[in-house]
């Protein structure tokens, strides 16, 4: 049930990456071809696009194995003990990510309700910068908590990619 939402968030992040690449390419071309860069490019890329393209796909990346897990100790422990340790770690991580989602959601609401903007030639609203963090962290915390209470097969570390000898 959560997987389609994670995929949608990852697609949004991919679109943000594509937009950032197009903006940066256009900025470089305009800067060197006609000496007229895009003045808004850096601000939009740093404060809107990068935030979204980092936060939005986190739950999808976790679900698909796109993370680093140090498991040398797990192979030395009995399976039950290893599962318990993994569940405790996932629970702690899920609670931490939920707290990040809550606090960033509070900051988003504060920016939205006070209509905070960065004033300049264009008044850039800050709530569009903050919105991606509670969404991404909320999805990641749900994925971590679901994995914590899910079946033991979700904790399996045997699917790790082994390096081939050269």
C-alpha positions as CSV (number, residue, x, y, z in Angstrom):
1,X,0.0,0.0,0.0
2,X,2.9,2.4,0.7
3,X,5.0,1.3,-2.3
4,X,3.0,3.2,-4.9
5,X,3.4,6.4,-2.9
6,X,7.1,5.8,-2.5
7,X,7.4,5.3,-6.3
8,X,5.4,8.5,-6.9
9,X,7.7,10.4,-4.5
10,X,10.8,9.0,-6.3
11,X,9.4,10.0,-9.7
12,X,8.8,13.5,-8.4
13,X,12.5,13.6,-7.2
14,X,13.6,12.4,-10.6
15,X,11.7,15.2,-12.3
16,X,13.3,17.6,-9.9
17,X,16.7,16.3,-10.9
18,X,15.8,16.6,-14.6
19,X,14.7,20.2,-14.0
20,X,17.9,21.1,-12.1
21,X,20.0,19.6,-14.8
22,X,18.2,21.5,-17.6
23,X,18.4,24.8,-15.6
24,X,22.1,24.3,-14.9
25,X,22.8,23.5,-18.5
26,X,20.8,26.4,-19.8
27,X,22.5,28.7,-17.3
28,X,26.0,27.6,-18.4
29,X,25.1,27.9,-22.1
30,X,23.6,31.3,-21.7
31,X,26.4,32.5,-19.5
32,X,29.1,31.6,-22.0
33,X,27.3,32.0,-25.3
34,X,25.6,35.4,-24.8
35,X,26.9,36.5,-21.3
36,X,23.4,36.5,-19.9
37,X,23.1,33.8,-17.2
38,X,19.8,32.7,-15.5
39,X,19.8,34.8,-12.3
40,X,17.3,32.6,-10.5
41,X,19.0,29.3,-11.2
42,X,21.2,28.9,-8.2
43,X,18.5,29.9,-5.7
44,X,15.8,27.6,-7.2
45,X,18.2,24.7,-7.5
46,X,19.7,25.0,-4.0
47,X,16.5,25.9,-2.0
48,X,13.8,24.0,-3.9
49,X,15.0,21.3,-6.2
50,X,17.9,19.8,-4.2
51,X,15.8,19.6,-1.1
52,X,13.1,17.6,-2.9
53,X,15.4,15.4,-4.9
54,X,17.2,14.3,-1.7
55,X,14.2,13.9,0.6
56,X,11.5,12.5,-1.6
57,X,13.1,9.2,-2.8
58,X,14.4,8.1,0.6
59,X,11.7,5.6,1.4
60,X,11.8,4.1,-2.1
61,X,15.6,3.8,-1.8
62,X,15.3,2.0,1.6
63,X,12.7,-0.4,0.3
64,X,14.7,-1.2,-2.8
65,X,18.0,-1.7,-0.9
66,X,19.7,1.6,-1.8
67,X,21.4,2.0,1.6
68,X,24.5,0.9,3.4
69,X,24.1,-1.8,6.0
70,X,27.0,-3.0,8.1
71,X,26.3,-6.7,8.8
72,X,29.5,-8.3,9.8
73,X,28.3,-8.8,13.4
74,X,24.9,-10.2,12.2
75,X,26.6,-13.2,10.7
76,X,28.3,-14.0,14.0
77,X,25.0,-13.9,16.0
78,X,22.1,-16.4,16.1
79,X,19.4,-15.5,13.6
80,X,16.8,-14.5,16.3
81,X,19.3,-12.2,18.1
82,X,20.2,-10.6,14.7
83,X,16.5,-10.1,13.9
84,X,15.9,-8.4,17.3
85,X,18.9,-6.1,16.8
86,X,17.7,-5.1,13.3
87,X,14.2,-4.5,14.6
88,X,15.5,-2.3,17.5
89,X,17.7,-0.3,15.0
90,X,14.8,0.1,12.6
91,X,12.5,1.2,15.3
92,X,14.9,3.8,16.6
93,X,15.5,5.0,13.1
94,X,11.8,5.2,12.4
95,X,11.2,7.2,15.5
96,X,14.0,9.5,14.7
97,X,12.7,10.1,11.1
98,X,9.2,10.6,12.4
99,X,10.5,13.3,14.7
100,X,12.3,14.9,11.8
101,X,9.1,14.8,9.8
102,X,7.1,16.4,12.7
103,X,9.6,19.2,13.3
104,X,10.1,20.0,9.6
105,X,6.3,19.9,9.2
106,X,6.1,22.4,12.0
107,X,8.6,24.6,10.2
108,X,6.7,24.2,6.9
109,X,3.5,25.3,8.6
110,X,5.2,28.3,10.2
111,X,6.6,29.4,6.8
112,X,3.2,28.7,5.1
113,X,1.0,30.4,7.7
114,X,3.3,33.5,8.0
115,X,3.8,33.6,4.2
116,X,7.6,33.8,4.6
117,X,9.3,34.8,1.5
118,X,12.9,35.6,0.3
119,X,12.5,39.1,-1.1
120,X,14.2,40.1,-4.2
121,X,13.3,40.7,-7.8
122,X,11.0,37.6,-7.3
123,X,9.5,36.9,-3.9
124,X,10.3,33.2,-3.4
125,X,8.0,31.5,-0.9
126,X,9.8,29.4,1.7
127,X,7.1,26.9,2.3
128,X,7.8,25.3,-1.1
129,X,11.3,24.7,0.1
130,X,10.2,23.1,3.4
131,X,7.3,20.9,2.1
132,X,9.6,18.2,0.7
133,X,11.2,17.4,4.0
134,X,8.2,16.3,6.1
135,X,6.8,14.3,3.1
136,X,10.1,12.5,2.5
137,X,10.9,11.9,6.2
138,X,7.3,10.9,6.9
139,X,7.4,8.3,4.1
140,X,10.8,7.0,5.3
141,X,9.6,6.7,8.9
142,X,6.5,4.8,7.8
143,X,8.7,2.4,5.7
144,X,11.1,1.9,8.6
145,X,8.2,1.3,11.1
146,X,6.5,-1.1,8.7
147,X,9.7,-3.0,8.2
148,X,10.2,-3.2,12.0
149,X,6.8,-4.9,12.5
150,X,6.8,-6.8,9.2
151,X,7.8,-10.4,8.6
152,X,11.4,-11.5,9.3
153,X,11.9,-12.0,5.5
154,X,12.0,-8.2,5.2
155,X,15.0,-8.3,7.4
156,X,16.9,-10.8,5.3
157,X,20.5,-9.7,4.7
158,X,21.4,-12.6,2.4
159,X,20.5,-10.7,-0.7
160,X,23.6,-8.5,-0.4
161,X,25.6,-8.1,-3.5
162,X,28.9,-9.9,-3.2
163,X,31.9,-8.5,-4.9
164,X,33.3,-10.7,-7.6
165,X,37.0,-11.6,-7.4
166,X,39.0,-9.8,-10.1
